[in-house]
């Protein structure tokens, strides 16, 4: 049987004699698709049909002067890597707000043997949907590689590509609250409900400030506060409290999206329902450019809170017992809609607990955890705590209040640039992700059946063996088993892999280094160390995969080298997603790595492969 990689290679070499010269004429219509439409090469700078300076100036006028010829801020470091300005730049690369404000940067600097953050040739700094339409039409008519960036957090490198035209939505950050929203075409069919409309460039910290701190409501968004709204929704989206409210995509009421024809489409349950379904978890950047989303909002509970603890076992045997006891305790006390976030297990025999709770007071949360800590305390010879457990609860409306968070030691870090808005804060725990260079990242949904009494020993042993090879984490809020019935029902009506419905957690094993870029002395990636880490991460995941019948993974937090990616990310929903793609983007204008329809293209998205 020919492997997927070998088949793609054969398709690639088979296409070479038939590649047409890059031309500026429009794509072949779907109804006329023949050999010419099957084999297409997008234009690069230097190609005869690359748009002329006059053409680019025409686009600049069409977008109100917001076309940028992109220059990476890193370019100054190449000739002078030891200069003070370069040192200052790499310090700023640990500030996600700075990165987000740079057209030529992404929040991840690269992935060993996969991709490196590379700026586009040009970018449209879109201020409104009209700018997006102009950029989409220009890319289609000139056969350009098109990229979309909002928050720029893609681990897979989908928000950057060399020689491309970038649609940069950072400035489209408007946020509007609605007391009674009803979607276009839905009057008389659906009831109105409280909601929030959000521009594609907004990030979750600013949304939580508007909806929760100022508005007194809750919207299901991302846990990392600097992630972009539109990208998270399109990828499914999990936040700290998804065990109660479900996926972010399942809260989508309506989206505005510019499709490949340049049309501005409204997608909701009553208008373009298949496109609406595809947007909800089908992956960012595959079906069009989402310019606005409207999400339902929820009443706040009285309290939100968190539990932090670190426990180290004195021996492998003690660590096995600790893992077993936590698995049992989770199943009995935490496997419900109140609890989210994660715990991790590592080669140093340490259990790190960083969990959040919803709808409980501090006293109620402490009572839940007391039996577990009572089990630890008498065995001082086997287990040591780094410090006393920390359990905090705050009024829910203050949970994302930047002014309040700044008063809590070690809770958040701030955008330290002169004149930065006071609300520009991010969780201190996300500092490592700012500018990071990935060595490896893998995930898998673990079915809730593993929590059954007769399966707990098997789960415990797999977690222990995996932790010998690399640190692993269980993200409970990224599996929906244990969620309320309405959250599960809403999730079924999304494009996500149905495996998420029966998963109690998403297990993640990953490794990274500081911001790194080839060609900048003193700041180049440690390729030897990165590949060594990648191999260990792979071994750790292989110890866990026998626990699952069919491997399912979350598209935004997954292995770049996933071999059976369509099955892993979308399962039985992929066939339907392909139909949506063919309807709204028949010529494949929108391409992302391992996105819907990407199997039709070379790995860089520049050459269409002949049909098998």
MARLUM-953808 format. One line per field, with one value per residue (C-alpha): x, y, z. Coordinates in steps of 0.001 Angstrom, whole numbers, plus 500000, padded with zeros to 6 digits. Layout:
<atoms>
xx: c(X | ...)
yy: c(Y | ...)
zz: c(Z | ...)
</atoms>
This chain:
<atoms>
xx: c(500000 | 501497 | 501944 | 500276 | 503675 | 504832 | 501579 | 501879 | 505480 | 504442 | 501643 | 504132 | 506650 | 503874 | 502635 | 505952 | 505827 | 502317 | 502686 | 501452 | 503247 | 501784 | 499213 | 497148 | 493876 | 491030 | 490729 | 488920 | 485250 | 484217 | 481873 | 484759 | 487301 | 489568 | 493246 | 494170 | 492141 | 493571 | 497163 | 497718 | 500760 | 500295 | 502480 | 505621 | 507696 | 509849 | 507293 | 506346 | 502743 | 503528 | 501448 | 503136 | 503854 | 500874 | 498643 | 499761 | 499149 | 495658 | 495023 | 496451 | 493933 | 491116 | 491911 | 492264 | 496051 | 496314 | 498490 | 501835 | 504998 | 506043 | 509455 | 510179 | 511425 | 513955 | 515743 | 517842 | 519178 | 520748 | 523736 | 523921 | 522687 | 524579 | 523185 | 521165 | 518184 | 518242 | 518466 | 515479 | 513563 | 514029 | 512901 | 509738 | 509210 | 508069 | 505258 | 502288 | 500752 | 503893 | 503963 | 500293 | 500869 | 503613 | 502426 | 505568 | 505530 | 503534 | 503032 | 504907 | 508307 | 508454 | 508526 | 511619 | 511698 | 508210 | 508062 | 509615 | 507706 | 508202 | 506540 | 504282 | 505337 | 502408 | 499663 | 496305 | 495754 | 491993 | 489778 | 486493 | 484867 | 485350 | 489143 | 488873 | 486763 | 489333 | 492192 | 490351 | 489482 | 493060 | 494498 | 492057 | 492542 | 496335 | 496653 | 498380 | 498941 | 496558 | 497055 | 494803 | 496066 | 494127 | 495726 | 498531 | 498613 | 498588 | 500954 | 500723 | 502078 | 498818 | 498902 | 502119 | 503625 | 506474 | 505619 | 501988 | 499396 | 498294 | 494874 | 495627 | 492479 | 494129 | 492417 | 488959 | 488410 | 484982 | 482807 | 479041 | 476722 | 473116 | 470253 | 468156 | 469944 | 468297 | 470164 | 469537 | 466639 | 465778 | 462914 | 459911 | 462052 | 464339 | 464007 | 466193 | 468838 | 471640 | 474748 | 477939 | 479216 | 483007 | 485311 | 487751 | 490841 | 489708 | 491444 | 489756 | 491099 | 489431 | 486241 | 486073 | 486618 | 483663 | 481310 | 482132 | 483912 | 481790 | 478736 | 478166 | 477723 | 479830 | 480912 | 482632 | 486020 | 489627 | 491698 | 494778 | 493775 | 495706 | 494304 | 492292 | 488534 | 487836 | 490531 | 489444 | 485798 | 486673 | 488844 | 486175 | 487601 | 487964 | 488197 | 488725 | 485007 | 484113 | 483169 | 480110 | 479449 | 480765 | 482893 | 483201 | 482105 | 478889 | 477967 | 478177 | 474895 | 476044 | 479169 | 480037 | 482497 | 484054 | 484202 | 486492 | 484261 | 484602 | 481014 | 480145 | 478093 | 476013 | 476037 | 473700 | 471186 | 468734 | 471035 | 473837 | 473413 | 476062 | 478670 | 477610 | 478145 | 481555 | 482726 | 481941 | 485090 | 486076 | 489395 | 490462 | 491339 | 489869 | 486403 | 486875 | 487808 | 485569 | 485187 | 482676 | 481175 | 478166 | 478180 | 475543 | 476272 | 475357 | 474439 | 477425 | 477673 | 478416 | 482020 | 484832 | 488030 | 491147 | 493143 | 496945 | 499168 | 502441 | 503134 | 506337 | 506580 | 509738 | 509886 | 508452 | 506229 | 504859 | 504283 | 502247 | 500084 | 499746 | 498592 | 496146 | 494713 | 494295 | 492536 | 490171 | 489606 | 488964 | 486364 | 484585 | 484779 | 485867 | 484274 | 481457 | 480657 | 482232 | 485873 | 488228 | 491842 | 494637 | 497061 | 500454 | 502749 | 506488 | 509683 | 510596 | 507629 | 505769 | 502040 | 501230 | 497617 | 496244 | 492473 | 489618 | 486098 | 482765 | 479771 | 481361 | 482485 | 486014 | 484686 | 482803 | 485844 | 488084 | 485642 | 485782 | 489585 | 489984 | 489777 | 492595 | 494875 | 493944 | 495204 | 498532 | 499210 | 499759 | 502267 | 504905 | 507636 | 506347 | 504950 | 506129 | 504250 | 506176 | 503852 | 500406 | 497651 | 496224 | 492452 | 490992 | 487543 | 486552 | 483252 | 482791 | 482550 | 486101 | 487755 | 489139 | 489219 | 492719 | 492769 | 491901 | 494268 | 497233 | 496788 | 497175 | 500842 | 502080 | 498620 | 499230 | 501911 | 501328 | 502112 | 505028 | 505330 | 505005 | 501389 | 500012 | 496354 | 495870 | 493740 | 496617 | 497427 | 497896 | 498070 | 501578 | 501224 | 501100 | 504471 | 506253 | 504056 | 504995 | 507282 | 508138 | 509861 | 508141 | 510114 | 507014 | 503316 | 500916 | 497482 | 494731 | 491248 | 490907 | 487484 | 485521 | 485347 | 488963 | 487626 | 485544 | 486786 | 487965 | 489907 | 491552 | 494582 | 495206 | 494931 | 497224 | 499911 | 499805 | 500117 | 503047 | 504897 | 504292 | 505558 | 508868 | 509489 | 508199 | 505906 | 502228 | 499134 | 495457 | 493281 | 489873 | 488065 | 489029 | 486932 | 483157 | 482244 | 480675 | 479285 | 475580 | 473215 | 472667 | 476420 | 476744 | 473785 | 475240 | 478632 | 477026 | 475939 | 479507 | 482157 | 484420 | 485478 | 482617 | 485272 | 485276 | 481791 | 482918 | 486348 | 486981 | 490221 | 492623 | 496076 | 498892 | 502621 | 504776 | 508148 | 509538 | 512441 | 512690 | 511997 | 514401 | 515039 | 517527 | 520225 | 520282 | 523461 | 522832 | 519118 | 519036 | 517050 | 518889 | 518036 | 519864 | 518130 | 514794 | 514908 | 515912 | 512910 | 510624 | 511616 | 510898 | 507519 | 506675 | 507598 | 505439 | 502390 | 502922 | 502576 | 499103 | 497650 | 496843 | 494220 | 492118 | 490376 | 490552 | 492964 | 491233 | 493036 | 492171 | 493127 | 494571 | 496717 | 498012 | 500970 | 502160 | 503187 | 499844 | 499591 | 495834 | 494931 | 491465 | 490304 | 492075 | 490713 | 487220 | 486450 | 483146 | 482512 | 485283 | 483253 | 480640 | 483340 | 484787 | 481367 | 481159 | 484661 | 483776 | 480647 | 482235 | 485864 | 485884 | 489305 | 491074 | 491905 | 492088 | 494816 | 496202 | 498412 | 496204 | 493080 | 489989 | 490990 | 494719 | 495317 | 494746 | 497883 | 501621 | 502743 | 503518 | 500137 | 501598 | 501008 | 497771 | 498244 | 496604 | 493599 | 494587)
yy: c(500000 | 503388 | 505761 | 509184 | 510908 | 508755 | 509251 | 513026 | 512857 | 510897 | 513371 | 516229 | 514795 | 513767 | 517356 | 519009 | 518617 | 520080 | 523113 | 526178 | 529487 | 531684 | 533925 | 536813 | 535752 | 534669 | 531094 | 528611 | 528404 | 525230 | 524155 | 524371 | 522598 | 520439 | 519621 | 523305 | 523735 | 520540 | 521782 | 525347 | 527220 | 530361 | 533405 | 534350 | 537537 | 537372 | 535439 | 537250 | 537615 | 538798 | 541981 | 545157 | 548126 | 549849 | 546893 | 546962 | 550693 | 550059 | 547668 | 550229 | 552821 | 550272 | 549620 | 553253 | 553321 | 550350 | 548118 | 547358 | 546141 | 543912 | 544216 | 541924 | 543732 | 540898 | 541969 | 544519 | 541708 | 539750 | 542086 | 543174 | 540399 | 541843 | 545355 | 546778 | 547178 | 543438 | 542607 | 544871 | 543213 | 539711 | 540983 | 542280 | 538852 | 537717 | 540283 | 538833 | 542284 | 543525 | 540478 | 540893 | 544484 | 543507 | 542637 | 540565 | 538426 | 535520 | 534368 | 531127 | 531662 | 528218 | 524442 | 522309 | 520675 | 522041 | 525802 | 529149 | 532385 | 534266 | 537554 | 537969 | 540064 | 542431 | 542819 | 544551 | 545993 | 545608 | 548169 | 546773 | 544106 | 546189 | 545944 | 542177 | 541923 | 543940 | 541746 | 538491 | 539644 | 540795 | 537464 | 535435 | 537485 | 537415 | 533808 | 534744 | 532686 | 534213 | 534179 | 535457 | 536623 | 537905 | 536896 | 535024 | 532172 | 529274 | 526513 | 525038 | 528164 | 528866 | 532638 | 533213 | 532245 | 533616 | 535279 | 535702 | 538427 | 538704 | 539863 | 541268 | 541800 | 543144 | 546554 | 544983 | 544730 | 546255 | 544676 | 545260 | 543785 | 542891 | 542419 | 540538 | 539349 | 537454 | 536377 | 537497 | 535544 | 534004 | 536312 | 534160 | 531021 | 531464 | 533370 | 536388 | 536085 | 538089 | 538101 | 539903 | 540758 | 540790 | 541895 | 539364 | 541031 | 541137 | 539098 | 537383 | 539579 | 542597 | 540640 | 539417 | 542997 | 544196 | 541263 | 540217 | 543036 | 545819 | 543941 | 541451 | 538495 | 535499 | 534525 | 531215 | 532073 | 531014 | 530395 | 532176 | 535839 | 537019 | 534461 | 535906 | 535477 | 534487 | 531819 | 530184 | 530001 | 528422 | 525787 | 524817 | 526653 | 525680 | 527946 | 527387 | 526823 | 524743 | 521833 | 523895 | 526110 | 523857 | 524814 | 528424 | 527450 | 525993 | 529484 | 530965 | 532539 | 534244 | 535019 | 537451 | 535873 | 536842 | 533770 | 533059 | 534818 | 538054 | 537850 | 538945 | 536113 | 535981 | 532512 | 531341 | 528581 | 530158 | 531615 | 529579 | 526885 | 524532 | 527297 | 528178 | 524579 | 524458 | 527641 | 526021 | 523936 | 523359 | 525142 | 528722 | 530039 | 527196 | 528414 | 532175 | 535227 | 535571 | 539275 | 539259 | 536689 | 536948 | 534694 | 533993 | 535240 | 533644 | 534711 | 534774 | 532511 | 534160 | 532945 | 531692 | 530348 | 528225 | 525567 | 525321 | 522664 | 520854 | 517424 | 515456 | 511717 | 510302 | 507191 | 505677 | 503424 | 506350 | 508269 | 505421 | 505511 | 509288 | 509072 | 506290 | 508264 | 511390 | 509437 | 507957 | 511353 | 513043 | 510440 | 510699 | 514443 | 516539 | 514854 | 517364 | 520781 | 522713 | 521849 | 522679 | 523310 | 520855 | 518724 | 517521 | 514577 | 514623 | 512543 | 514179 | 512408 | 515682 | 516296 | 519912 | 520970 | 524104 | 523785 | 526259 | 525999 | 527493 | 528206 | 527250 | 529359 | 529017 | 527000 | 524623 | 524140 | 523508 | 520894 | 519076 | 518873 | 518097 | 514289 | 514313 | 516445 | 514332 | 511299 | 513082 | 514466 | 511242 | 509939 | 512631 | 510057 | 509511 | 512899 | 516461 | 519626 | 522599 | 524801 | 524725 | 524330 | 527637 | 527891 | 531226 | 532395 | 535804 | 537374 | 536162 | 539686 | 540391 | 537254 | 539090 | 542566 | 543811 | 546291 | 543552 | 541000 | 543364 | 543253 | 539472 | 538390 | 536440 | 536238 | 538316 | 540103 | 543427 | 544933 | 547088 | 549297 | 553042 | 554101 | 550541 | 550343 | 549332 | 546388 | 544789 | 541976 | 538239 | 535227 | 534711 | 531015 | 531838 | 533630 | 530558 | 530569 | 534115 | 533813 | 530200 | 527862 | 524483 | 521247 | 519082 | 519174 | 516239 | 515638 | 513039 | 512876 | 510273 | 508583 | 508794 | 504997 | 505088 | 506514 | 503392 | 501489 | 498505 | 500819 | 503136 | 500896 | 500811 | 504623 | 505070 | 502826 | 504562 | 507981 | 506766 | 505185 | 508228 | 510572 | 508686 | 509932 | 513523 | 515792 | 515235 | 517224 | 516371 | 519309 | 518447 | 521455 | 520289 | 517138 | 517481 | 514271 | 515409 | 518616 | 519526 | 518061 | 521390 | 521904 | 518413 | 518948 | 522209 | 520533 | 517796 | 520509 | 521559 | 520258 | 519066 | 515438 | 513738 | 512110 | 515301 | 514474 | 511332 | 512573 | 513425 | 515233 | 516176 | 514855 | 517092 | 516502 | 519294 | 521000 | 524347 | 526745 | 530544 | 532692 | 531548 | 532338 | 530849 | 533279 | 535446 | 534599 | 533936 | 533502 | 530471 | 527380 | 524546 | 521965 | 519074 | 519645 | 520298 | 517041 | 515138 | 516626 | 515860 | 512198 | 512037 | 513742 | 511187 | 508315 | 509790 | 509992 | 506459 | 505197 | 506787 | 506004 | 502352 | 503793 | 505063 | 503046 | 505811 | 508694 | 512056 | 515346 | 519041 | 520828 | 523913 | 521909 | 518986 | 517414 | 519296 | 515917 | 514189 | 511542 | 510892 | 514486 | 514636 | 511669 | 512914 | 516465 | 515917 | 512196 | 511409 | 515132 | 515516 | 514347 | 516987 | 519642 | 518789 | 519433 | 522823 | 523650 | 522737 | 524859 | 528042 | 527693 | 525330 | 526477 | 526344 | 530025 | 529421 | 527027 | 526170 | 523301 | 520268 | 522293 | 521217 | 520557 | 520959 | 517451 | 518974 | 521114 | 520881 | 521283 | 524979 | 525661 | 527004 | 524087 | 522262 | 518521 | 516550 | 514505 | 510950)
zz: c(500000 | 498993 | 501959 | 501954 | 501787 | 498858 | 496980 | 497352 | 496113 | 493028 | 492351 | 492664 | 490198 | 487861 | 487750 | 486887 | 483066 | 482955 | 485249 | 483374 | 483696 | 486405 | 484739 | 485980 | 484493 | 486798 | 488026 | 485817 | 486852 | 488641 | 485823 | 483307 | 485448 | 483338 | 483273 | 483507 | 486681 | 488108 | 487814 | 488928 | 490152 | 492179 | 491455 | 493347 | 493182 | 490048 | 488020 | 484782 | 485920 | 489460 | 489842 | 488663 | 490888 | 489293 | 490174 | 493783 | 493898 | 492574 | 495449 | 497870 | 496660 | 496898 | 500581 | 501547 | 501653 | 504003 | 501808 | 503458 | 501766 | 504631 | 506235 | 509169 | 512288 | 512512 | 509333 | 511259 | 513478 | 510618 | 510084 | 513749 | 516058 | 519044 | 518690 | 521552 | 519233 | 518481 | 522200 | 522819 | 519999 | 521399 | 524786 | 523123 | 521573 | 525025 | 524924 | 522996 | 522552 | 520806 | 518545 | 517691 | 516605 | 514118 | 510630 | 509970 | 513139 | 514548 | 518126 | 517359 | 515733 | 514126 | 514521 | 514011 | 510544 | 509864 | 509330 | 510250 | 510717 | 507446 | 506509 | 503502 | 500523 | 501024 | 503592 | 503639 | 507108 | 506836 | 508567 | 507324 | 505208 | 502028 | 502459 | 502827 | 499659 | 497703 | 498930 | 498183 | 494669 | 494024 | 495211 | 493126 | 489947 | 490265 | 491477 | 494713 | 497810 | 500353 | 504141 | 506938 | 510330 | 513306 | 516598 | 514821 | 517341 | 514886 | 516027 | 512529 | 510824 | 509000 | 509610 | 507667 | 504317 | 502251 | 498906 | 499904 | 500296 | 503917 | 505039 | 508510 | 510568 | 513749 | 513427 | 513126 | 516881 | 517443 | 520165 | 520412 | 523056 | 522214 | 524658 | 522100 | 518957 | 516158 | 513048 | 509501 | 508038 | 511424 | 512476 | 513325 | 513267 | 516270 | 519515 | 520196 | 522897 | 524562 | 522401 | 521466 | 517971 | 517639 | 514855 | 513457 | 514922 | 518547 | 521236 | 524135 | 526960 | 525398 | 524765 | 528361 | 529520 | 527448 | 528057 | 531634 | 533481 | 531992 | 530761 | 533580 | 531197 | 530157 | 526641 | 525950 | 524518 | 524833 | 527938 | 526574 | 526716 | 523641 | 521181 | 518290 | 518387 | 514772 | 514574 | 517831 | 516755 | 513408 | 515091 | 517637 | 520599 | 524227 | 527244 | 530933 | 531526 | 528464 | 530715 | 531614 | 528586 | 525813 | 522829 | 521731 | 518205 | 519574 | 520860 | 517357 | 516287 | 513108 | 511103 | 508354 | 505932 | 502619 | 500386 | 497439 | 494902 | 496870 | 498092 | 501616 | 503058 | 506223 | 507728 | 510448 | 511103 | 508632 | 505954 | 504347 | 507020 | 505577 | 505539 | 509088 | 510171 | 508489 | 510204 | 513564 | 513933 | 510310 | 510836 | 510309 | 506870 | 504795 | 503839 | 503624 | 505673 | 508710 | 509422 | 512282 | 514647 | 516919 | 519984 | 522582 | 526088 | 529400 | 532908 | 535259 | 538302 | 541633 | 541763 | 539544 | 541041 | 540835 | 542687 | 542532 | 544087 | 543368 | 544838 | 544353 | 544936 | 546502 | 544310 | 541136 | 543214 | 545163 | 541934 | 540490 | 543626 | 543348 | 539733 | 540609 | 543492 | 541398 | 538633 | 541215 | 542859 | 539520 | 538570 | 541925 | 542618 | 539622 | 536617 | 536260 | 534817 | 537698 | 536956 | 534116 | 533094 | 533748 | 535688 | 534473 | 535151 | 534517 | 534616 | 537942 | 539598 | 540168 | 539888 | 539020 | 539615 | 537982 | 537825 | 537716 | 539028 | 538117 | 540331 | 543679 | 546611 | 547952 | 550883 | 548597 | 546373 | 549386 | 550672 | 547330 | 547462 | 551168 | 550792 | 548222 | 550376 | 553414 | 551489 | 550820 | 554309 | 556308 | 553739 | 554249 | 553677 | 550103 | 549067 | 549508 | 548585 | 547241 | 549307 | 550794 | 548187 | 546987 | 546524 | 545467 | 544407 | 543104 | 542106 | 538540 | 537131 | 538390 | 536948 | 533871 | 535435 | 534575 | 537441 | 539914 | 538351 | 538636 | 542411 | 542599 | 542887 | 539867 | 538258 | 535144 | 533188 | 531480 | 528119 | 529241 | 526168 | 526791 | 526463 | 526374 | 527464 | 531095 | 529957 | 528030 | 530441 | 529939 | 532230 | 533595 | 532802 | 529074 | 529056 | 527706 | 524601 | 523572 | 520554 | 521331 | 518865 | 518979 | 519262 | 519205 | 520029 | 520087 | 521533 | 521754 | 523211 | 525951 | 526172 | 529399 | 529576 | 530818 | 534091 | 534734 | 537739 | 535706 | 533324 | 535851 | 536377 | 532619 | 532412 | 535398 | 533960 | 530569 | 532226 | 534317 | 531372 | 529184 | 531906 | 531983 | 528441 | 528587 | 530546 | 529756 | 530693 | 530942 | 529835 | 531223 | 529745 | 526244 | 526482 | 526786 | 528633 | 531894 | 530375 | 530600 | 528007 | 526231 | 525770 | 524301 | 521997 | 520676 | 520123 | 518018 | 515595 | 514807 | 512423 | 515244 | 515485 | 517382 | 519588 | 521671 | 522947 | 524741 | 525856 | 529499 | 528592 | 525831 | 526677 | 525432 | 525349 | 523962 | 524146 | 523072 | 523147 | 523234 | 520160 | 517455 | 513800 | 511316 | 510187 | 513308 | 515209 | 518878 | 518262 | 515980 | 516970 | 518683 | 516045 | 517713 | 521029 | 519362 | 517404 | 520539 | 522356 | 519414 | 519548 | 523284 | 522805 | 520126 | 522455 | 525209 | 522951 | 521651 | 525208 | 525374 | 521948 | 522768 | 525134 | 522226 | 519538 | 516907 | 517343 | 517553 | 518051 | 518414 | 515188 | 516922 | 519328 | 517352 | 515612 | 512511 | 511077 | 511756 | 509045 | 509035 | 509830 | 508261 | 510340 | 513450 | 513318 | 511937 | 511845 | 510153 | 509529 | 506965 | 503948 | 504651 | 505135 | 501720 | 500169 | 501867 | 500626 | 497032 | 497193 | 498502 | 497350 | 494336 | 493083 | 496427 | 496909 | 500652 | 501734 | 505170 | 506259 | 506979 | 506329 | 504444 | 500839 | 501462 | 500104 | 496659 | 496959 | 497471 | 501059 | 500595 | 498996 | 495738 | 493349 | 492776 | 492396 | 489607 | 490599 | 491550)
</atoms>
